[in-house]
Amino acid sequence: MAKSKGDKKKDAKDKKETRPKEQRVEVPTSAALRVGPDFSWEDVDERATPGWDGDKAAAAVHLAARADELSDLQERLYAHGRTGGDRSVLLVLQGMDTAGKGGIVRHVLGLVDPQGVALRSFGVPTPEELRHHYLWRVRRALPRPGQIGVFDRSHYEDVLVTRVRGLVDEAEVPARFEEINRFERKLVESGTTIIKVAMAVSYDEQGARLRERLERPEKHWKYNPGDIDARVEWPEYRRVYAEAIRATSTEHAPWHLVPADRKWFARLAVGELLLEALRGLELAWPTADFDVAHELERLSASDDLPH
């Protein structure tokens, strides 16, 4: 017997009620990753996944699902920059060798239009750079309005590696911390949103990644003998990192600690931080500075021209 309309509606309602409800996805947020004023490396679990209960496969699916929104928001930012806007985003990736900074650039920033991304890497200052103020090279690399700037290492090299290698007088360090805070405040006031990420890789995981670079010929290009020198000074690096993070995690430019032993989690976390920052800009599409209707008429008229 054919069902009545009433029976069909009842069946549809029953199916809707028995269908499992969509689960709310918990993701790593800036609040979950932000460091506190008493930050210490002793409290860091480099294999943790704060804010995420899923596995590697679920993280890959989730990050891929963010691609459209990331791309849309980045294009809005780029459009504003092209039409006179002053907003930009600066993503600072700071961490020990093998922390996975390059993977972040490929897997997270690779989800957006590359013409709107400005990538700059910083290492030990060159002799030419040492002749200038330590922020000279950084100012030259800042993102223009409409861009997402990415610093693979950053101005923090000048209060980290320079200290370990004795290239800066320790008495100057507190003043540099204060100067960096002022520098970042001015950036924020001029329209730049700063996302500072300290990527935490464990000593054992770093050793495993360095060994992989040595044992696999296709990864030899990534290896630098200086990586072992830095590894030997691991405790000193942890000390200066902790001091720098505590001194420069401010309300306008806070530090976020991202455990990086699980590369997939680090990519997920940074992706969420970037998405959160772009959403916070609340950018609508720029309005046209021309008569749209008139231009449509001109376009239609051009269809009849010889071609």
Summary of the structure (lengths in Angstrom):
residues: 307
radius of gyration: 24.3
end to end distance: 64.0
largest distance: 90.9
contacts: 878
relative contact order: 0.18
helix: 55%
strand: 11%
